Amino acid sequence: MSTSDAEMPATPHLKDDFNQIAKDIASLREDLDALRGHVGRIGAHQIEHLQSTANAAFAELTGAVRRNPLTALAIAAALGFIYGVIRR
């Protein structure tokens, strides 16, 4: 009993489809690698910006404490007291 053409699987078309899927996957991998590099560069830039902002804020805070040491001490004591009340 031989099978008719309608019952035969279309293997040439499947092979072409598999090859196209493999090419698409390879292209997606390349795109993901490029995206990963781009995101890495953006992340590094953001970290650099955040460090710069934190350093500037710390310098400003240090300057404010040096200009007004008693006020800074009073604020620190008040915050410590409030923290102690809340934790109790």
N, C-alpha and C positions, 0 to 999 in steps of 0.2 A: 504494500500500500504506500503509494507515494503521496507526499503532501503537495498541495497546490500552492501557487504563488501567493495567494491571499493568506495562507497559513504560515508562510515562511517569515521569520523575523527580518526586518530591514537592517541587517548588520552594517552595511556601508554607511547608512545614515546615522546609526548609533555611534559608529566609530568617529564620524565627523562631529557629532554632538559632544562626545567625550573629549575630543581634541579641543573643541571650542571652550568647553567648561574648564579644561586644564589651562588654556590660555587666559581665560577670565580670572581664574584663581591666581595665576602668576601675576597678572596685572593688578589685582587687588592687593597682593602681598607688597608689590612695589609701591602702590599708593599708601598703604599702611606704614611702610618704612619711611616714606617721605613725610607723612603726617606726624609720625612719632618724632622725627627730627625737628619738625617745625614746632610742635608742642614743647619739646625739650628746650628749644631756644627761647620760646616765649616764657616758659617757666623760669629759666635761668635769669632772664631779664627782670621778671617780676620779683624774684628773690633778691636780686641786686638792688632794685628800687625799694623794696621793703627794708632791707638792711640800711640803706642810706637814710630813709625816713626815720627808722628807729634810732639811728645814731644822732640825727639832728634833734629828735625829741629828747633824747638822753642829755645831749649837750645843753639844750634849753632848760631842762629840769635842773641840771647841775648848776647852771648860771643863776637860776631863780633861788635855789637853796643857798648859794654863796652870797647873793644880794640880801636875802632875808632869812637868816638862819633861825631866829626865834619863831617866826611865823611858820616855817617849815617844821620845826620841832613841835609846835602847838598842833598843827594839822596832823602830824604823824601820831601824836598822843591821842587826839580825838578819834582818829580812825581806828587805832588800836582799842580804845575803849568801846566804840560802837561794835567792832568785830567781836570783842569779848562778850558784850551783852547779847548779841545775836547768837553766838555759839552756845550760850548757856541755855 
